């Protein structure tokens, strides 16, 4: 089953957000990936998300995570590090 998600528009960016389940605690955690400019329509955003899933940049496993970059988490298409919304890791 593919991971399902939704969009948020924050700081001029279109951000795809989905939930995973932490296997250790069973808690749901949010993951996010910047997919483009906030001016994109939802339809255009879904097309980009589909392409990113096909390329492996967004997991299709509901318990999967986006690929790590140097063990710190995901980066946006512009190279900015993303903060994990529900973890207490703080901002990168």
C-alpha positions in Angstrom: 0.0 0.0 0.0 1.3 3.4 -0.9 1.9 6.1 1.7 -0.8 8.7 1.6 -0.2 12.3 2.3 -1.3 15.9 1.9 0.1 19.2 1.0 1.0 22.2 3.1 2.1 25.5 1.8 4.7 27.1 4.0 7.3 29.8 3.4 6.5 30.0 -0.3 7.0 26.2 -0.8 4.6 23.3 -1.6 5.4 20.6 0.9 4.2 17.0 0.7 3.5 15.6 4.2 2.8 11.9 5.1 2.8 9.8 8.3 4.8 6.8 9.2 4.6 4.6 12.3 7.6 4.4 14.6 8.3 0.6 14.9 9.7 1.1 18.4 6.9 3.1 20.0 4.0 2.6 17.6 3.5 6.4 17.5 2.7 8.1 14.2 5.4 10.5 13.0 5.2 13.1 10.2 7.6 13.2 7.3 7.8 16.1 4.8 9.4 16.7 1.4 9.5 20.0 -0.5 8.1 19.4 -3.9 8.1 22.9 -5.4 6.9 26.4 -5.2 3.7 27.3 -3.3 2.2 28.7 -6.5 1.8 25.2 -8.0 -1.7 23.8 -8.0 -2.5 20.6 -6.1 -2.8 18.8 -9.4 0.7 19.8 -10.4 1.9 18.9 -7.0 0.4 15.4 -7.2 2.1 14.9 -10.6 5.5 15.9 -9.0 4.8 13.6 -6.0 4.1 10.7 -8.4 7.3 11.3 -10.2 9.3 11.5 -7.0 7.8 8.3 -5.7 8.7 6.6 -9.0 12.3 7.9 -8.7 12.5 6.7 -5.1 12.7 10.1 -3.5 9.5 9.5 -1.5 8.9 6.1 -0.1 5.9 4.0 -1.2 6.1 1.8 1.9 3.8 3.3 4.6 6.5 2.6 7.2 9.3 3.9 5.0 11.4 7.0 5.3 12.9 9.2 2.7 16.5 8.4 1.9 19.0 9.8 4.4 21.7 12.3 3.4 24.7 11.8 5.5 22.5 10.3 8.2 20.7 13.6 9.0 17.5 13.3 7.0 16.1 14.7 3.8 17.0 17.8 1.8 14.7 19.8 -0.4 15.3 20.2 -4.1 17.1 23.5 -3.3 19.5 21.7 -0.9 18.0 23.1 2.3 17.7 20.7 5.2 14.2 20.0 6.4 13.3 19.7 10.0 11.4 16.7 11.2 8.0 17.9 12.4 7.3 15.5 15.2 10.7 14.5 16.5 12.7 16.4 19.1 15.8 16.6 16.9 15.4 20.3 16.5 16.2 22.2 13.3 19.2 21.2 11.3 
